[in-house]
Amino acid sequence: MNIVLYGISEELAQRTAMHYGFALCRPFETGTEEENRFWLQPRLENEEELLAFIERMAQHDEQIAAVVAAPTEASTETPMGDFNAVLYATRTDKLFTLGTATGGAVNNAVSDQTPEYELARIIETQLGRVCAHEGL
């Protein structure tokens, strides 16, 4: 199972990967079929990176179980901001965003534990340990 992590700190990704036994890899790096991988996608800085990301997402669609994105003010500033490219490139049934249930990741009222908890619930759902209707 491959899960793309976008806008998530490397520290949180590493802790979560260790907890669930996932390998933390560069985006679209392949491994064995049995291996669970987090593809940690760095911020897309320019139009070339945006277009390359969209193309790779299309090429690897069948290999991607989910995309977990944490939007920031900087990633949504422009119409073709990098977070918007992530939204455009991801099938809606595979897209999960962190921080949106409580007003967005930029909202200062969101506690530091919220992204970790939300990410854990998404992973648990993808692994079949929690039913999606139980909520995130």
JODA-V448339 format. One record per pair of residues at least 12 apart in sequence whose C-alpha atoms are under 8 Angstrom apart, sorted by the first residue. I is the first residue (numbers start at 1). J is the second residue. D is the distance in whole Angstrom. If there is no record, write none. Layout:
I&J&D + I&J&D
//
This chain:
1&33&8 + 1&34&8 + 1&35&7 + 1&36&5 + 1&37&6 + 1&63&7 + 1&64&7 + 1&65&6 + 2&36&6 + 2&37&5 + 2&38&6 + 2&39&7 + 2&63&6 + 2&64&5 + 2&65&6 + 2&66&7 + 3&37&6 + 3&38&5 + 3&39&6 + 3&64&6 + 3&65&6 + 3&66&5 + 3&67&6 + 3&68&7 + 4&27&7 + 4&38&6 + 4&39&5 + 4&40&6 + 4&41&7 + 4&64&7 + 4&66&6 + 4&67&5 + 4&68&6 + 5&38&7 + 5&39&6 + 5&40&5 + 5&41&6 + 5&67&6 + 5&68&5 + 5&69&6 + 6&40&6 + 6&41&5 + 6&42&7 + 6&43&7 + 6&67&7 + 6&68&6 + 6&69&5 + 6&70&6 + 7&41&7 + 7&42&7 + 7&43&7 + 7&69&6 + 7&70&5 + 7&71&6 + 7&72&8 + 8&40&8 + 8&69&7 + 8&70&6 + 10&40&8 + 12&116&7 + 13&38&8 + 13&40&8 + 16&120&7 + 17&38&7 + 21&36&7 + 22&35&7 + 22&36&5 + 22&37&5 + 22&38&6 + 23&35&7 + 23&36&6 + 23&37&5 + 23&38&6 + 24&37&6 + 24&38&5 + 24&39&6 + 24&40&7 + 25&37&7 + 25&38&6 + 25&39&5 + 25&40&6 + 26&39&5 + 26&40&6 + 26&41&7 + 27&39&5 + 27&40&6 + 27&41&5 + 28&56&8 + 28&60&7 + 43&75&8 + 43&82&7 + 44&82&5 + 45&82&7 + 50&82&7 + 50&85&6 + 53&89&8 + 54&85&7 + 54&86&8 + 54&88&8 + 54&89&5 + 57&89&6 + 57&90&7 + 58&89&7 + 65&94&6 + 65&126&8 + 66&94&4 + 66&95&6 + 66&96&7 + 66&126&8 + 67&90&7 + 67&94&6 + 67&95&5 + 67&96&6 + 68&95&6 + 68&96&5 + 68&97&6 + 68&98&7 + 68&119&8 + 69&83&8 + 69&86&8 + 69&95&8 + 69&96&6 + 69&97&5 + 69&98&6 + 70&97&6 + 70&98&5 + 70&99&7 + 70&105&7 + 71&83&6 + 71&97&7 + 71&98&7 + 71&104&8 + 71&105&6 + 71&106&8 + 72&105&6 + 72&106&6 + 73&106&7 + 96&122&8 + 98&115&6 + 98&118&6 + 98&119&7 + 99&114&7 + 99&115&7 + 99&118&8 + 118&136&6 + 121&136&6 + 122&136&7
//
